[in-house]
């Protein structure tokens, strides 16, 4: 699952944006399939602690809908014939009350909308997961772990094995402030960055600027005020060895375009959780 997430991160880094919202690349109508759902991805890969699991359960595990789907899946298995079951993830409607709390807190509906499980044969089934939106570099890998460990574990797949998990997104955000999250797990992030530099120079420039804010002290530029950006900064610094950090700093300084007073708020209007 780790490699498949990294593969999608690179694929979307190369993909042309439908539009930009500030520094964020927005891609519409995205679909992809994961086949390997082994437990080699965890919350720590995206810089989260186990408290992220608690938050996702609170936001997306709707017990009544999930329990009914488990019951219907057992019935579907006993019939041993084509059919599907589903459950929704509307355990909240708003993550923050309009007009109250942080101005950056999301008031949008759930990002993760619903999950459908389809019986294909006596030995295989497929899963489809539907999203309003997600942020691919940092927020989505936590969702993968949550789906694997807290939602799908409720279903019996001992005989009818999962063939594939298909993801369907109305919108995908590729946020340059989070590129360092998957990049520290890549074999050669600089080679990959050079590749998408040719495909999407605007996005590449934002990746350089944001990553330099975390790894080059002279480019830190205002992120100290923002908890989310500083968490990414701290996790990246902790994950990189001194040698790797020096390699990153050399690359970033050689490719940094300089600033033109176009600083973008680290939190922005990003509602993907």
C-alpha positions as CSV (number, residue, x, y, z in Angstrom):
1,X,0.0,0.0,0.0
2,X,2.9,2.4,0.7
3,X,4.4,2.0,-2.8
4,X,1.0,2.3,-4.4
5,X,0.3,5.6,-2.5
6,X,3.7,6.9,-3.6
7,X,3.0,5.9,-7.1
8,X,-0.2,7.9,-7.2
9,X,1.6,10.9,-5.6
10,X,4.1,10.9,-8.5
11,X,1.4,10.4,-11.1
12,X,-0.6,13.4,-9.9
13,X,2.5,15.5,-9.6
14,X,3.0,15.0,-13.4
15,X,-0.7,15.6,-14.2
16,X,-1.8,19.0,-15.5
17,X,-4.0,20.9,-13.1
18,X,-7.6,21.7,-14.0
19,X,-6.9,24.9,-12.1
20,X,-4.8,26.3,-9.2
21,X,-6.3,27.6,-5.9
22,X,-3.4,29.7,-4.5
23,X,-0.5,27.3,-4.6
24,X,-2.7,24.2,-4.6
25,X,-3.0,22.1,-7.8
26,X,-6.7,21.0,-8.2
27,X,-7.4,18.0,-10.4
28,X,-11.0,17.1,-11.1
29,X,-12.7,13.7,-11.8
30,X,-9.9,11.4,-10.6
31,X,-10.1,7.6,-10.5
32,X,-7.5,5.1,-9.6
33,X,-7.2,1.5,-8.3
34,X,-5.1,0.0,-5.5
35,X,-4.5,-3.7,-5.5
36,X,-2.0,-4.1,-2.6
37,X,-3.6,-3.4,0.7
38,X,-1.0,-4.9,3.0
39,X,-0.2,-3.3,6.3
40,X,3.0,-1.6,5.2
41,X,1.5,1.9,5.5
42,X,0.8,3.5,8.8
43,X,-0.2,6.9,10.2
44,X,3.5,7.7,10.9
45,X,4.3,7.6,7.2
46,X,2.2,10.8,6.8
47,X,3.5,12.4,10.0
48,X,0.5,11.5,12.2
49,X,0.2,10.0,15.6
50,X,-2.5,7.5,16.7
51,X,-4.7,10.5,17.6
52,X,-5.4,10.8,13.8
53,X,-7.1,7.5,14.0
54,X,-9.4,8.7,16.8
55,X,-10.3,11.8,14.8
56,X,-11.1,9.9,11.6
57,X,-13.3,7.5,13.6
58,X,-15.2,10.4,15.1
59,X,-15.7,12.1,11.7
60,X,-16.4,9.2,9.4
61,X,-17.5,6.0,11.2
62,X,-21.3,6.0,11.2
63,X,-22.0,3.0,13.2
64,X,-25.6,2.4,12.2
65,X,-24.8,2.5,8.5
66,X,-21.6,0.4,8.9
67,X,-23.3,-2.3,11.0
68,X,-26.2,-2.6,8.5
69,X,-23.7,-3.1,5.7
70,X,-21.8,-5.8,7.7
71,X,-25.2,-7.6,8.2
72,X,-26.1,-7.3,4.5
73,X,-22.6,-8.5,3.5
74,X,-23.1,-11.7,5.5
75,X,-26.4,-12.2,3.7
76,X,-24.7,-11.6,0.3
77,X,-22.0,-14.1,1.1
78,X,-24.6,-16.7,2.1
79,X,-26.4,-16.3,-1.2
80,X,-23.1,-16.7,-3.0
81,X,-24.2,-14.6,-6.0
82,X,-23.6,-11.2,-7.5
83,X,-24.6,-8.1,-5.5
84,X,-23.3,-5.2,-3.5
85,X,-23.6,-3.5,-0.2
86,X,-22.6,0.0,0.9
87,X,-22.3,2.3,3.9
88,X,-22.0,6.1,4.1
89,X,-19.4,8.0,6.1
90,X,-21.6,11.0,7.2
91,X,-20.8,10.9,10.9
92,X,-20.6,14.7,10.7
93,X,-22.1,17.3,8.5
94,X,-19.8,20.2,9.6
95,X,-16.4,19.9,11.2
96,X,-16.9,23.4,12.6
97,X,-19.9,25.6,13.3
98,X,-20.2,28.5,10.8
99,X,-19.2,31.8,12.5
100,X,-17.5,30.1,15.4
101,X,-14.0,28.8,16.1
102,X,-11.0,29.1,13.8
103,X,-11.5,30.9,10.5
104,X,-9.5,28.0,8.9
105,X,-11.7,25.3,10.3
106,X,-13.7,23.5,7.6
107,X,-17.5,24.0,7.4
108,X,-17.8,21.6,4.4
109,X,-19.4,18.2,4.4
110,X,-17.5,14.9,4.7
111,X,-14.6,14.4,2.3
112,X,-14.9,10.6,2.5
113,X,-18.5,10.0,1.3
114,X,-19.2,6.3,1.1
115,X,-17.9,2.8,0.5
116,X,-19.4,0.0,-1.7
117,X,-18.4,-3.7,-1.6
118,X,-19.3,-5.8,-4.6
119,X,-19.4,-9.6,-4.7
120,X,-17.7,-10.7,-8.0
121,X,-17.4,-14.4,-7.6
122,X,-17.1,-17.1,-5.0
123,X,-13.5,-16.0,-4.3
124,X,-13.3,-12.3,-5.2
125,X,-14.9,-9.0,-4.3
126,X,-14.1,-5.4,-5.2
127,X,-14.4,-2.2,-3.2
128,X,-15.3,1.3,-4.4
129,X,-14.6,4.4,-2.3
130,X,-16.2,7.7,-3.1
131,X,-14.9,11.1,-2.2
132,X,-16.0,14.7,-2.4
133,X,-12.4,15.8,-2.1
134,X,-9.0,14.8,-0.7
135,X,-5.5,16.1,-0.3
136,X,-3.3,13.4,-1.7
137,X,0.2,13.9,-0.2
138,X,-0.7,14.0,3.5
139,X,-4.4,13.6,4.2
140,X,-5.2,10.6,1.9
141,X,-2.6,8.1,3.3
142,X,-4.2,8.5,6.7
143,X,-7.6,7.6,5.1
144,X,-6.1,4.5,3.6
145,X,-5.0,3.3,7.0
146,X,-8.4,4.2,8.5
147,X,-10.2,2.3,5.7
148,X,-8.0,-0.8,6.1
149,X,-7.9,-0.9,9.9
150,X,-11.2,0.5,11.1
151,X,-13.8,0.1,8.3
152,X,-13.0,-2.9,6.2
153,X,-11.9,-5.1,9.2
154,X,-15.6,-5.2,10.1
155,X,-16.3,-7.4,7.0
156,X,-15.5,-11.0,6.4
157,X,-13.1,-11.4,3.5
158,X,-11.7,-14.8,4.6
159,X,-13.2,-16.5,1.5
160,X,-14.2,-13.7,-0.8
161,X,-10.8,-11.9,-1.1
162,X,-10.5,-8.3,-2.0
163,X,-9.3,-8.1,-5.7
164,X,-9.0,-4.3,-5.9
165,X,-10.0,-1.0,-4.2
166,X,-11.2,1.7,-6.6
167,X,-11.1,5.3,-5.6
168,X,-13.4,7.9,-7.1
169,X,-12.8,11.6,-6.4
170,X,-14.8,14.6,-7.5
171,X,-11.7,16.7,-6.6
172,X,-8.1,16.0,-5.7
173,X,-5.8,18.6,-4.1
174,X,-2.1,18.3,-4.6
175,X,-0.6,20.8,-2.1
176,X,3.0,21.7,-2.5
177,X,3.3,22.4,1.2
178,X,3.0,18.6,1.8
179,X,5.2,17.2,-1.0
180,X,8.0,16.5,1.5
181,X,5.7,14.0,3.3
182,X,5.8,11.4,0.5
183,X,9.2,12.6,-0.8
184,X,11.1,11.3,2.2
185,X,9.9,7.8,1.4
186,X,11.0,8.0,-2.3
187,X,14.2,6.3,-3.5
188,X,15.3,9.4,-5.6
189,X,12.9,12.4,-5.0
190,X,15.2,14.8,-6.9
191,X,15.0,12.7,-10.1
192,X,11.2,12.6,-9.8
193,X,11.1,16.4,-9.2
194,X,13.3,17.0,-12.2
195,X,10.8,15.0,-14.3
196,X,7.7,16.9,-13.2
197,X,9.6,20.2,-13.5
198,X,9.3,19.7,-17.3
199,X,5.6,18.8,-17.1
200,X,4.4,21.5,-14.6
201,X,7.0,24.2,-13.9
202,X,4.5,26.3,-11.9
203,X,3.8,23.5,-9.5
204,X,7.5,22.5,-9.3
205,X,8.3,26.1,-8.3
206,X,5.8,26.0,-5.5
207,X,7.2,22.6,-4.3
208,X,10.7,24.1,-4.2
209,X,9.5,27.1,-2.2
210,X,7.5,25.2,0.3
211,X,10.1,22.5,0.9
212,X,12.8,25.1,1.3
213,X,10.7,26.7,4.0
214,X,11.0,23.5,6.0
215,X,14.6,22.5,5.3
216,X,16.5,25.7,4.6
217,X,16.6,28.1,7.5
218,X,17.0,31.2,5.3
219,X,13.7,30.4,3.6
220,X,11.6,29.6,6.7
221,X,9.6,32.7,6.0
222,X,6.6,33.0,8.3
223,X,5.6,29.4,8.8
224,X,6.4,29.7,12.6
225,X,2.9,31.2,13.1
226,X,1.1,28.1,11.6
227,X,0.9,24.9,13.6
228,X,0.2,22.7,10.6
229,X,3.2,23.9,8.7
230,X,5.4,23.6,11.7
231,X,4.3,20.0,12.2
232,X,5.4,19.2,8.7
233,X,8.7,21.1,9.3
234,X,9.4,19.1,12.5
235,X,8.5,15.7,11.0
236,X,10.6,16.3,8.0
237,X,13.6,17.4,10.0
238,X,13.2,14.4,12.3
239,X,12.9,12.0,9.4
240,X,16.0,13.1,7.4
241,X,19.5,12.1,8.4
242,X,22.2,14.9,8.4
243,X,23.5,13.6,5.1
244,X,20.0,13.5,3.5
245,X,19.2,16.9,4.9
246,X,22.4,18.3,3.3
247,X,21.4,16.7,0.0
248,X,18.0,18.3,0.1
249,X,19.4,21.7,1.0
250,X,21.9,21.6,-1.8
251,X,19.1,20.7,-4.3
252,X,16.6,23.3,-3.0
253,X,19.2,26.2,-2.9
254,X,20.3,25.4,-6.5
255,X,16.7,25.4,-7.8
256,X,15.0,28.1,-5.6
257,X,13.6,30.9,-7.8
258,X,13.6,33.5,-5.0
259,X,10.5,35.2,-3.6
260,X,8.4,37.9,-5.3
261,X,6.2,38.8,-2.3
262,X,3.7,36.0,-3.2
263,X,3.7,34.4,0.2
264,X,0.7,32.0,0.6
265,X,-0.9,31.2,3.9
266,X,0.2,27.7,4.9
267,X,-3.4,26.7,6.0
268,X,-5.1,28.5,3.2
269,X,-8.7,27.3,2.7
270,X,-7.8,23.6,2.7
271,X,-10.8,21.6,4.0
272,X,-9.5,18.1,3.2
273,X,-9.1,16.1,6.4
